[in-house]
């Protein structure tokens, strides 16, 4: 759902994906674990002249139906977490300067049959920062530079990729701090 009125834009998104584990790769679960992913996202932006401010909140839950070969090792029924983000963009002539901050919560883990929590859910969050500069060469072409950093908590292993442990991608070590710098040209 999207809404716009004057300088304000807002929206809500609901996502439900069946069998997300098979779609994304097994990760810590067996490939046939099944289950479902549900996600709720609320976001809004407001523009004051050349300044745009935005906020977003995302709540996720992965539920596992069956456990395949990893049942005894993992022992997880569901994982929940939330992420919130704040951003600001300022336009100065042909230039755009933007900053973003995101925070992922530690989340919570529900163990099988209310057993002792086998997956430590403390200090699993992370913070992400990004700075971006763009120069509008024309109405349709922009050159830009971007710097991003993720600061994982003690047990967090967030990465820039689509997910950790997918395909041949190796998950980052718990507690890692990673950064990236990029330049590009966008034409639409």
Sine and cosine of phi, psi and omega as CSV:
sin_phi,cos_phi,sin_psi,cos_psi,sin_omega,cos_omega
0.00,0.00,0.71,-0.71,0.03,-1.00
-0.80,-0.59,0.53,-0.85,0.01,-1.00
-0.62,-0.79,0.68,-0.73,0.06,-1.00
-0.65,-0.76,0.71,-0.70,0.07,-1.00
-0.51,-0.86,0.92,-0.39,-0.01,-1.00
0.85,0.53,-0.82,-0.57,-0.04,-1.00
-0.99,0.12,-0.03,1.00,-0.07,-1.00
-0.98,-0.21,0.68,-0.73,0.14,-0.99
-0.74,-0.67,0.69,-0.72,0.01,-1.00
-0.58,-0.82,0.27,-0.96,0.01,-1.00
-0.26,-0.97,0.30,-0.95,0.06,-1.00
-0.70,-0.71,0.66,-0.75,0.01,-1.00
-0.72,-0.69,0.68,-0.73,0.08,-1.00
-0.86,-0.51,0.75,-0.66,0.02,-1.00
-0.80,-0.60,0.74,-0.67,0.17,-0.99
-0.75,-0.66,0.82,-0.57,0.00,-1.00
-0.82,-0.57,0.85,-0.53,0.07,-1.00
-0.99,0.14,0.59,-0.81,0.03,-1.00
0.79,0.61,0.79,0.61,-0.05,-1.00
-0.91,0.40,-0.43,0.90,-0.06,-1.00
-0.93,0.36,-0.70,0.72,0.04,-1.00
-0.91,0.41,-0.57,0.82,-0.02,-1.00
-0.94,0.34,-0.58,0.82,-0.10,-1.00
-0.99,-0.12,-0.29,0.96,-0.13,-0.99
0.92,-0.40,0.43,-0.90,-0.17,-0.99
-0.91,0.42,-0.65,0.76,-0.06,-1.00
0.85,0.53,-0.78,-0.62,-0.01,-1.00
-0.99,0.11,-0.19,0.98,0.00,-1.00
-0.98,-0.19,0.29,-0.96,0.12,-0.99
-0.96,0.30,0.43,-0.90,-0.08,-1.00
-0.88,0.47,-0.40,0.92,-0.04,-1.00
-0.97,-0.23,0.41,0.91,-0.05,-1.00
-0.93,0.36,-0.39,0.92,0.03,-1.00
0.92,0.40,-0.67,-0.75,0.03,-1.00
1.00,0.06,-0.28,-0.96,0.00,-1.00
-0.46,-0.89,0.43,-0.90,0.09,-1.00
-0.92,-0.39,0.76,-0.65,0.15,-0.99
-0.83,-0.56,0.63,-0.78,-0.05,-1.00
-0.61,-0.80,0.69,-0.72,0.07,-1.00
-0.85,-0.52,0.78,-0.63,-0.01,-1.00
-0.78,-0.62,0.78,-0.62,0.09,-1.00
-0.84,-0.54,0.76,-0.66,-0.04,-1.00
-0.58,-0.82,0.46,-0.89,0.05,-1.00
-0.48,-0.88,0.49,-0.87,0.06,-1.00
-0.69,-0.73,0.54,-0.84,0.09,-1.00
-0.70,-0.72,0.65,-0.76,-0.04,-1.00
-0.90,-0.43,0.78,-0.63,0.08,-1.00
-0.88,-0.47,1.00,-0.05,-0.03,-1.00
0.90,0.43,-0.91,-0.42,-0.03,-1.00
-1.00,-0.05,-0.01,1.00,-0.03,-1.00
-0.95,-0.30,0.76,-0.64,0.07,-1.00
-0.85,-0.52,0.77,-0.64,0.03,-1.00
-0.87,-0.49,0.63,-0.78,-0.02,-1.00
-0.64,-0.77,0.49,-0.87,0.07,-1.00
-0.70,-0.72,0.55,-0.84,0.04,-1.00
-0.55,-0.84,0.50,-0.87,0.06,-1.00
-0.67,-0.74,0.75,-0.66,-0.03,-1.00
-0.78,-0.63,0.77,-0.64,0.03,-1.00
-0.87,-0.49,0.82,-0.57,-0.06,-1.00
-0.85,-0.53,0.52,-0.86,0.11,-0.99
-0.56,-0.83,0.79,-0.61,0.11,-0.99
-0.93,-0.36,0.83,-0.56,0.07,-1.00
-0.94,-0.35,0.64,-0.77,-0.02,-1.00
-0.94,-0.34,0.78,-0.62,0.00,-1.00
-0.99,0.13,-0.79,0.61,-0.02,-1.00
-0.78,-0.62,0.20,-0.98,-0.14,-0.99
-0.89,-0.46,-0.02,1.00,0.05,-1.00
0.78,0.63,-0.64,-0.77,-0.06,-1.00
-0.99,0.16,-0.27,0.96,-0.10,-1.00
-0.99,-0.12,0.18,0.98,-0.11,-0.99
-0.83,0.56,-0.75,0.66,-0.07,-1.00
-0.95,0.31,-0.53,0.85,-0.03,-1.00
-0.97,0.26,-0.62,0.79,-0.10,-0.99
-1.00,-0.07,-0.81,0.58,0.03,-1.00
0.89,0.46,0.62,0.78,-0.09,-1.00
-0.90,-0.44,0.75,-0.66,0.13,-0.99
-1.00,-0.03,-0.67,0.74,-0.03,-1.00
-0.41,-0.91,0.41,-0.91,0.06,-1.00
-0.76,-0.65,0.75,-0.66,0.03,-1.00
-0.84,-0.54,0.59,-0.81,0.17,-0.98
-0.40,-0.92,0.23,-0.97,0.03,-1.00
-0.70,-0.72,0.45,-0.89,0.02,-1.00
-0.70,-0.71,0.71,-0.71,0.14,-0.99
-0.83,-0.55,0.45,-0.89,-0.06,-1.00
-0.62,-0.78,0.52,-0.85,0.10,-1.00
-0.74,-0.68,0.64,-0.77,0.01,-1.00
-0.62,-0.79,0.40,-0.92,0.06,-1.00
-0.60,-0.80,0.64,-0.77,0.04,-1.00
-0.70,-0.72,0.70,-0.71,0.03,-1.00
-0.82,-0.58,0.77,-0.64,0.02,-1.00
-0.98,-0.21,0.80,-0.60,-0.01,-1.00
-0.77,-0.64,1.00,-0.09,-0.07,-1.00
0.91,0.41,-0.84,-0.55,0.03,-1.00
-1.00,0.03,-0.05,1.00,-0.05,-1.00
-0.99,-0.16,0.51,-0.86,0.13,-0.99
-0.78,-0.62,0.75,-0.66,0.06,-1.00
-0.86,-0.50,0.79,-0.62,-0.05,-1.00
-0.71,-0.70,0.51,-0.86,0.08,-1.00
-0.68,-0.73,0.54,-0.84,-0.01,-1.00
-0.63,-0.78,0.58,-0.82,0.10,-0.99
-0.72,-0.70,0.73,-0.69,0.07,-1.00
-0.77,-0.63,0.51,-0.86,0.06,-1.00
-0.69,-0.73,0.85,-0.53,0.09,-1.00
-0.99,-0.14,0.72,-0.69,-0.01,-1.00
-0.96,0.27,0.24,-0.97,0.10,-0.99
-0.88,0.47,-0.52,0.86,-0.04,-1.00
0.98,0.19,-0.03,-1.00,0.04,-1.00
-0.65,-0.76,0.51,-0.86,-0.03,-1.00
-0.84,-0.54,0.78,-0.63,0.06,-1.00
-0.98,-0.22,0.87,-0.49,-0.06,-1.00
-0.99,0.13,0.34,-0.94,0.01,-1.00
-0.89,0.46,0.72,-0.69,0.06,-1.00
0.78,0.63,0.57,0.82,-0.01,-1.00
0.82,0.57,0.46,0.89,0.03,-1.00
-0.94,0.33,0.09,-1.00,0.05,-1.00
-0.84,0.54,0.61,-0.79,-0.05,-1.00
-0.90,0.43,0.92,-0.38,-0.06,-1.00
-1.00,0.04,-0.25,0.97,0.02,-1.00
-0.89,-0.45,0.94,-0.35,-0.06,-1.00
-0.87,0.49,0.88,-0.48,-0.03,-1.00
-0.98,-0.21,0.09,1.00,0.02,-1.00
-1.00,0.03,0.55,-0.83,0.02,-1.00
0.82,0.57,0.62,0.79,0.01,-1.00
-0.98,-0.20,0.06,1.00,-0.04,-1.00
-0.99,0.13,-0.13,-0.99,0.02,-1.00
-0.29,-0.96,0.33,-0.94,0.13,-0.99
-0.85,-0.53,0.60,-0.80,0.02,-1.00
-0.78,-0.62,0.62,-0.78,0.00,-1.00
-0.78,-0.63,0.55,-0.83,0.08,-1.00
-0.53,-0.85,0.62,-0.79,0.12,-0.99
-0.82,-0.58,0.68,-0.73,-0.06,-1.00
-0.66,-0.75,0.68,-0.73,0.13,-0.99
-0.84,-0.54,0.76,-0.65,0.05,-1.00
-0.80,-0.60,0.60,-0.80,0.06,-1.00
-0.85,-0.53,0.88,-0.48,-0.02,-1.00
-0.99,0.15,0.96,-0.27,0.00,-1.00
-0.97,0.24,-0.47,0.88,0.09,-1.00
-0.38,-0.93,-0.11,-0.99,0.02,-1.00
-0.91,0.42,-0.43,0.91,-0.10,-1.00
-0.91,-0.41,-0.08,1.00,-0.10,-1.00
-0.79,-0.61,0.75,-0.66,0.01,-1.00
-0.70,-0.71,0.73,-0.69,0.17,-0.99
-0.99,-0.15,0.60,-0.80,-0.06,-1.00
-0.53,-0.85,0.35,-0.94,0.12,-0.99
-0.75,-0.66,0.60,-0.80,-0.10,-1.00
-0.63,-0.77,0.69,-0.72,0.12,-0.99
-0.83,-0.55,0.75,-0.66,0.01,-1.00
-0.74,-0.67,0.53,-0.85,0.04,-1.00
-0.62,-0.79,0.67,-0.75,0.12,-0.99
-0.90,-0.44,0.81,-0.59,0.07,-1.00
-0.93,-0.36,0.98,-0.22,0.00,-1.00
-0.98,0.21,0.57,-0.82,0.16,-0.99
-0.94,0.34,0.05,-1.00,-0.10,-1.00
-0.76,0.66,-0.68,0.73,-0.03,-1.00
-0.95,-0.32,0.12,0.99,-0.01,-1.00
-0.99,0.16,0.54,-0.84,0.06,-1.00
-0.65,-0.76,0.72,0.69,0.07,-1.00
-0.93,0.36,0.52,-0.85,-0.04,-1.00
-0.65,-0.76,0.14,-0.99,0.02,-1.00
-0.98,0.20,-0.32,0.95,-0.06,-1.00
-0.95,0.30,-0.03,-1.00,-0.01,-1.00
-0.92,0.40,-0.38,0.92,0.01,-1.00
0.14,-0.99,0.30,-0.95,0.00,-1.00
-1.00,-0.06,0.52,-0.85,0.05,-1.00
0.97,0.26,0.24,0.97,0.00,-1.00
-1.00,-0.05,0.77,-0.64,0.00,-1.00
0.86,0.51,-0.77,-0.64,-0.01,-1.00
-1.00,-0.04,-0.01,1.00,-0.03,-1.00
-0.94,0.34,0.77,-0.64,0.03,-1.00
-1.00,-0.03,0.72,-0.70,0.03,-1.00
-0.91,0.42,0.51,-0.86,0.06,-1.00
-0.95,0.30,0.42,-0.91,0.02,-1.00
-0.93,0.38,0.58,-0.82,0.03,-1.00
-0.84,0.55,0.70,-0.72,0.03,-1.00
0.99,0.12,0.05,1.00,-0.04,-1.00
-0.94,0.35,0.53,-0.85,0.18,-0.98
-0.93,-0.37,0.84,-0.55,-0.03,-1.00
-0.80,-0.59,0.46,-0.89,0.01,-1.00
-0.62,-0.79,0.32,-0.95,-0.01,-1.00
-0.55,-0.83,0.52,-0.85,0.07,-1.00
-0.77,-0.64,0.69,-0.73,0.01,-1.00
-0.57,-0.82,0.42,-0.91,0.11,-0.99
-0.77,-0.64,0.45,-0.89,0.00,-1.00
-0.28,-0.96,0.11,-0.99,0.04,-1.00
-0.74,-0.68,0.84,-0.54,-0.01,-1.00
-0.93,-0.37,0.78,-0.63,0.02,-1.00
-0.75,-0.66,0.79,-0.61,-0.01,-1.00
-0.77,-0.63,0.00,0.00,0.00,0.00
